């Protein structure tokens, strides 16, 4: 990505700023999107961010005697196979 500087008249800047605020996005991201569309280019792939991973740590589990399972996962897996149905 290349860095550049643009000079905008006040009304264009305010419109861009308002749109970015309404969408909860940076002004630079909105400007890139508008320029890309105006130039007829395909949109760039969106980079994943923190908001894309809100599900992490959203659940809870019963860890039992093997707590913390995050450290003893091999033992927990072996125990789960031992209590499973035979082939």
SETOR-518865 format. One record per atom (N, C-alpha, C): x, y, z. Coordinates in Angstrom, 1 decimal. Layout:
BEGIN
X, Y, Z
...
END
This chain:
BEGIN
0.8, -1.2, 0.0
0.0, 0.0, 0.0
0.9, 1.2, 0.0
0.5, 2.2, -0.8
1.3, 3.5, -0.9
0.6, 4.6, -0.1
1.4, 5.4, 0.5
0.8, 6.6, 1.3
0.8, 7.8, 0.3
-0.3, 8.5, 0.4
-0.4, 9.7, -0.4
-1.1, 10.8, 0.4
-1.1, 12.0, -0.1
-1.8, 13.1, 0.6
-2.7, 13.7, -0.4
-3.9, 14.0, 0.0
-4.9, 14.6, -0.8
-5.4, 16.0, -0.2
-5.7, 16.9, -1.0
-6.3, 18.2, -0.5
-7.7, 18.2, -1.0
-8.6, 18.3, 0.0
-10.1, 18.3, -0.3
-10.7, 19.6, 0.1
-11.7, 20.0, -0.6
-12.4, 21.2, -0.2
-13.2, 20.8, 1.1
-13.6, 21.8, 1.8
-14.2, 21.6, 3.1
-15.5, 20.8, 3.1
-16.4, 21.0, 2.1
-17.6, 20.2, 2.0
-17.3, 18.8, 1.7
-16.4, 18.5, 0.8
-16.0, 17.1, 0.5
-15.4, 16.4, 1.7
-14.6, 17.1, 2.4
-14.0, 16.5, 3.6
-15.1, 16.2, 4.6
-16.0, 17.1, 4.8
-17.0, 16.9, 5.9
-17.9, 15.8, 5.5
-18.3, 15.6, 4.2
-19.1, 14.5, 3.7
-18.4, 13.2, 3.9
-17.1, 13.2, 3.6
-16.3, 12.0, 3.8
-16.2, 11.6, 5.3
-15.9, 12.6, 6.1
-15.8, 12.4, 7.6
-17.1, 11.9, 8.2
-18.3, 12.5, 7.7
-19.6, 12.0, 8.2
-19.9, 10.6, 7.8
-19.6, 10.2, 6.6
-19.8, 8.9, 6.1
-18.9, 7.9, 6.9
-17.7, 8.2, 7.2
-16.8, 7.4, 7.9
-17.3, 7.2, 9.3
-17.8, 8.3, 10.0
-18.3, 8.2, 11.3
-19.5, 7.3, 11.4
-20.5, 7.5, 10.4
-21.7, 6.7, 10.4
-21.4, 5.2, 10.2
-20.4, 4.9, 9.5
-20.0, 3.5, 9.2
-19.0, 2.9, 10.3
-18.6, 3.8, 11.1
-17.6, 3.4, 12.2
-16.3, 2.9, 11.6
-15.9, 3.6, 10.6
-14.6, 3.3, 9.9
-13.7, 4.5, 9.8
-12.4, 4.2, 9.5
-11.5, 5.4, 9.3
-11.8, 6.1, 8.0
-11.5, 7.4, 8.0
-11.7, 8.2, 6.8
-10.9, 7.6, 5.7
-9.7, 7.1, 5.9
-8.8, 6.6, 4.9
-9.4, 5.4, 4.2
-10.1, 4.5, 5.0
-10.7, 3.3, 4.5
-11.9, 3.7, 3.5
-12.7, 4.6, 4.0
-13.8, 5.1, 3.1
-13.3, 5.7, 1.9
-12.3, 6.6, 2.0
-11.7, 7.2, 0.8
-11.2, 6.2, -0.2
-10.5, 5.2, 0.3
-9.9, 4.1, -0.6
-11.1, 3.4, -1.3
-12.2, 3.1, -0.6
-13.3, 2.4, -1.2
-13.9, 3.2, -2.3
-14.1, 4.5, -2.0
-14.7, 5.4, -3.0
-13.8, 5.5, -4.2
-12.5, 5.7, -4.0
-11.6, 5.8, -5.2
-11.6, 4.5, -6.0
-11.5, 3.4, -5.3
-11.5, 2.1, -6.0
-12.7, 1.9, -6.9
-13.9, 2.2, -6.3
-15.1, 2.1, -7.1
-15.1, 3.1, -8.3
-14.7, 4.3, -8.1
-14.7, 5.3, -9.1
-13.7, 4.9, -10.2
-12.7, 4.3, -9.9
-11.7, 3.9, -10.9
-12.0, 2.5, -11.6
-13.1, 1.9, -11.1
-13.5, 0.6, -11.7
-12.6, -0.5, -11.4
-12.0, -0.5, -10.2
-11.1, -1.6, -9.8
-11.8, -2.5, -8.9
-11.5, -3.8, -8.8
-12.1, -4.7, -7.9
-11.6, -4.3, -6.5
-12.5, -4.4, -5.5
-12.2, -4.1, -4.1
-11.1, -5.0, -3.6
-10.2, -4.4, -2.8
-9.1, -5.2, -2.2
-9.7, -6.1, -1.1
-9.0, -7.2, -0.9
-9.5, -8.2, 0.1
-9.4, -7.5, 1.5
-10.5, -7.6, 2.3
-10.5, -7.0, 3.6
-9.6, -7.7, 4.6
-8.9, -7.0, 5.3
-8.0, -7.6, 6.3
-8.9, -7.9, 7.6
-8.6, -9.0, 8.2
-9.3, -9.4, 9.4
-8.8, -8.5, 10.5
-9.7, -8.2, 11.4
-9.4, -7.4, 12.6
-9.9, -8.0, 13.8
-9.7, -7.3, 14.9
-10.2, -7.8, 16.2
-11.7, -8.0, 16.3
-12.5, -7.2, 15.6
-13.9, -7.4, 15.6
-14.4, -8.7, 14.9
-13.5, -9.3, 14.1
-13.9, -10.5, 13.4
-13.7, -11.7, 14.3
-13.2, -11.5, 15.5
-12.9, -12.7, 16.4
-13.6, -12.5, 17.7
-14.7, -11.9, 17.7
-15.4, -11.6, 19.0
-15.9, -12.9, 19.7
-16.0, -14.0, 18.9
-16.4, -15.3, 19.4
-15.4, -16.0, 20.2
-14.1, -15.6, 20.1
-13.1, -16.2, 20.9
-13.3, -16.0, 22.4
-13.3, -17.1, 23.1
-13.5, -17.1, 24.6
-15.0, -16.8, 24.9
-15.9, -17.0, 24.0
-17.3, -16.7, 24.3
-18.0, -17.9, 25.0
-17.4, -19.0, 25.0
-18.0, -20.2, 25.6
-17.4, -20.6, 26.9
-17.9, -21.6, 27.5
-17.4, -22.2, 28.7
-17.5, -23.7, 28.7
-16.7, -24.4, 29.4
-16.8, -25.8, 29.4
-16.6, -26.4, 30.8
-17.0, -27.6, 30.9
-16.8, -28.3, 32.2
-15.5, -29.1, 32.0
-14.4, -28.7, 32.7
-13.1, -29.2, 32.5
-12.8, -30.4, 33.5
-13.5, -30.5, 34.6
-13.3, -31.6, 35.5
-11.9, -31.7, 36.1
-11.5, -33.0, 36.3
-10.3, -33.3, 37.0
-9.1, -32.9, 36.1
-9.2, -32.8, 34.8
-8.1, -32.5, 34.0
-7.9, -31.0, 33.8
-8.5, -30.2, 34.6
-8.3, -28.7, 34.4
-6.8, -28.3, 34.7
-6.3, -27.4, 34.0
-6.8, -26.7, 32.8
-6.6, -27.6, 31.6
-7.6, -27.8, 30.9
-7.6, -28.7, 29.6
-6.7, -28.0, 28.6
-6.5, -26.7, 28.6
-5.7, -26.0, 27.7
-4.2, -26.5, 27.8
-3.8, -27.0, 29.0
-2.5, -27.5, 29.2
-2.4, -29.0, 29.2
-3.6, -29.6, 29.4
-3.6, -31.1, 29.6
-4.5, -31.7, 28.5
-4.5, -31.1, 27.3
-5.4, -31.6, 26.2
-5.2, -33.0, 25.8
-3.9, -33.4, 25.8
-3.7, -34.8, 25.3
-4.3, -35.8, 26.3
-4.2, -35.6, 27.6
-4.8, -36.4, 28.6
-6.3, -36.4, 28.5
-6.9, -35.2, 28.2
-8.3, -35.1, 28.1
-8.8, -35.9, 26.9
-8.1, -35.8, 25.8
-8.5, -36.5, 24.6
-8.4, -38.0, 24.8
-7.3, -38.5, 25.4
-7.2, -39.9, 25.7
-8.3, -40.4, 26.6
-8.7, -39.6, 27.6
-9.8, -40.0, 28.5
-11.1, -40.0, 27.7
-11.3, -39.1, 26.8
-12.5, -39.1, 26.0
-12.6, -40.3, 25.1
-11.5, -40.7, 24.5
-11.5, -42.0, 23.7
-11.7, -43.2, 24.6
-11.2, -43.2, 25.8
-11.4, -44.4, 26.7
-12.8, -44.6, 27.0
-13.6, -43.5, 27.2
-15.0, -43.5, 27.6
-15.9, -43.6, 26.4
-15.4, -43.6, 25.2
-16.2, -43.6, 24.0
-16.7, -45.1, 23.7
-17.5, -45.2, 22.6
-18.0, -46.5, 22.2
-16.9, -47.3, 21.5
-17.0, -48.6, 21.7
-16.0, -49.5, 21.0
-16.2, -49.5, 19.5
-15.2, -49.8, 18.7
-15.3, -49.8, 17.3
-16.3, -50.9, 16.8
END
